[in-house]
Amino acid sequence: MKDRIPRLGIDIGRVIIDGTSHPEGGDTAFFAGDTATMLRTPAVPGAFEAIARLVARFEGRAWLVSKCGERVQRRTLHWLDHHDFAGRTGIAPDRVRFCRRRPDKAIHCAELGITHFVDDKLDVHEALRGMVPHLYLFGRQARCPAWLAHTPTWPAAEAAITAALAGTPAGRDR
């Protein structure tokens, strides 16, 4: 990675927006609830704070890359705006990318030159393997292959990413 400028990519669902913790019914409230219910969906604990610090470490070179349909895309953008995600983290709305299939995140990562990517889905990481040097499998996971860094929380993700930027193996939780 010495010849590549570090660039951070982050998924949104279950990595930033914690639909599974919605007080009114988990992910269903985000996907199917009315606007007010959707906007009450909480952020993953520590996400905004850790992302803001990481954006500073990456000198602003950070993007969100998410897979969803058009309706959920609109709801996601509304949620990000409502929670002042850009103001609180430094990732501007023009740094949000969407695709319709999880493996297509690889297209965005290639275009953006992403070197570090955080996602909760193993199939996304499989599509990015060999292209993105530092991959972080976020959240509770049934299994995590040895080629991935398991980061169950934002403090763990921040520590692992910070360690990778420093060139040390510390902060990896497998």
C-alpha positions in Angstrom: 0.0 0.0 0.0 3.0 2.3 0.2 2.3 3.5 -3.4 -1.4 4.0 -2.8 -2.9 7.0 -1.0 -5.1 5.7 1.8 -8.8 6.0 1.1 -11.6 4.7 3.4 -14.9 3.1 2.3 -17.7 2.4 4.6 -21.0 0.5 4.2 -24.2 2.1 5.7 -26.7 -0.5 6.8 -25.8 -2.2 10.1 -22.5 -0.4 10.0 -23.7 3.2 10.4 -27.5 2.9 10.6 -28.4 0.3 13.2 -31.8 -0.9 11.9 -31.6 -4.1 14.0 -31.8 -2.0 17.2 -34.8 0.1 16.2 -37.1 0.3 19.2 -40.2 -0.3 17.0 -39.2 -3.5 15.2 -35.7 -3.8 13.9 -34.9 -3.3 10.2 -38.5 -3.5 9.3 -39.1 -0.1 10.9 -36.4 1.5 8.7 -37.4 -0.2 5.5 -41.2 -0.2 5.8 -42.1 2.3 8.6 -43.3 5.8 8.0 -40.8 8.6 7.6 -40.9 9.6 11.3 -40.3 6.0 12.4 -37.5 5.5 9.9 -35.8 8.6 11.2 -35.9 7.3 14.7 -33.6 4.4 13.6 -30.5 4.7 15.8 -26.9 4.9 14.6 -24.6 2.1 15.5 -23.0 3.0 18.8 -19.9 5.1 18.4 -20.2 5.2 14.6 -20.3 9.0 14.2 -17.5 9.7 16.6 -15.1 7.0 15.2 -15.9 7.9 11.6 -15.2 11.6 12.3 -11.8 10.7 13.7 -11.0 8.3 10.8 -12.0 10.9 8.2 -9.4 13.2 9.8 -6.8 10.4 9.7 -7.6 9.8 6.0 -7.4 13.6 5.4 -11.0 13.6 4.1 -10.5 10.7 1.7 -13.6 8.8 2.8 -16.8 7.6 1.0 -19.9 5.6 1.9 -20.7 2.8 -0.5 -24.0 1.0 0.0 -26.2 -1.6 -1.8 -29.9 -0.8 -1.9 -32.9 -0.1 -4.1 -34.1 3.4 -5.0 -36.6 3.7 -2.2 -34.1 2.7 0.5 -31.5 4.9 -1.2 -33.9 7.9 -0.7 -34.6 6.9 2.9 -30.9 6.4 3.6 -30.0 9.9 2.3 -32.9 11.4 4.3 -31.6 9.6 7.4 -28.1 10.8 6.9 -29.3 14.4 6.4 -31.6 14.3 9.3 -28.8 13.1 11.6 -26.4 15.6 10.2 -24.0 12.8 9.2 -21.9 15.1 6.9 -21.6 17.8 9.6 -20.7 15.3 12.3 -18.3 13.1 10.4 -16.9 15.1 7.5 -18.2 12.8 4.8 -20.1 15.1 2.4 -23.3 14.0 0.6 -21.4 13.9 -2.7 -19.2 11.1 -1.2 -22.1 8.7 -1.0 -22.4 5.9 -3.6 -25.1 3.3 -4.2 -25.3 0.2 -6.2 -28.0 -2.5 -6.7 -25.9 -5.6 -6.0 -23.4 -6.2 -3.2 -20.6 -7.3 -5.5 -20.9 -4.1 -7.4 -19.4 -2.3 -4.5 -16.1 -3.4 -6.1 -16.8 -1.1 -9.0 -17.0 1.9 -6.7 -14.0 0.8 -4.7 -11.9 0.5 -7.9 -13.0 3.9 -9.2 -12.3 5.6 -5.9 -9.0 3.7 -5.1 -10.4 2.5 -1.7 -7.6 0.9 0.4 -9.7 0.2 3.6 -13.3 -1.0 3.6 -15.7 -1.6 6.4 -18.8 -3.8 5.7 -20.9 -6.3 7.6 -21.4 -8.8 4.7 -18.8 -11.5 3.9 -19.9 -11.6 0.2 -18.9 -8.0 -0.2 -15.5 -8.7 1.2 -15.1 -11.7 -1.1 -15.8 -9.4 -4.1 -13.2 -6.9 -2.8 -10.5 -9.4 -1.9 -7.3 -8.7 -3.8 -8.5 -5.3 -4.8 -8.8 -3.5 -1.4 -5.8 -4.3 0.8 -7.5 -3.7 4.2 -10.9 -5.3 4.8 -12.9 -5.1 8.0 -15.8 -7.4 8.7 -18.1 -5.4 11.0 -20.4 -6.5 13.7 -21.4 -9.8 15.2 -20.4 -12.6 12.8 -20.9 -16.3 12.8 -17.5 -16.7 11.2 -14.6 -14.5 9.9 -12.0 -15.9 7.5 -8.4 -15.4 8.5 -7.9 -13.0 5.6 -10.3 -10.5 7.1 -10.1 -8.3 10.2 -13.1 -8.9 12.4 -14.2 -5.6 13.9 -17.3 -6.2 16.0 -17.7 -2.6 17.2 -16.7 0.9 16.1 -13.9 1.1 18.7 -12.5 -2.1 17.3 -12.8 -0.9 13.7 -11.1 2.4 14.5 -8.3 0.6 16.4 -7.7 -1.9 13.5 -7.8 0.8 10.8 -5.6 3.1 12.8 -3.1 0.3 13.3 -3.2 -0.6 9.6 -2.4 3.0 8.7 0.5 2.9 11.1 1.7 -0.3 9.6 1.2 -2.4 12.7 -1.0 -5.5 13.2 -2.4 -4.3 16.5 -6.2 -3.9 16.8 -7.2 -6.9 14.8 -9.9 -9.1 16.4 -10.3 -12.4 14.7 
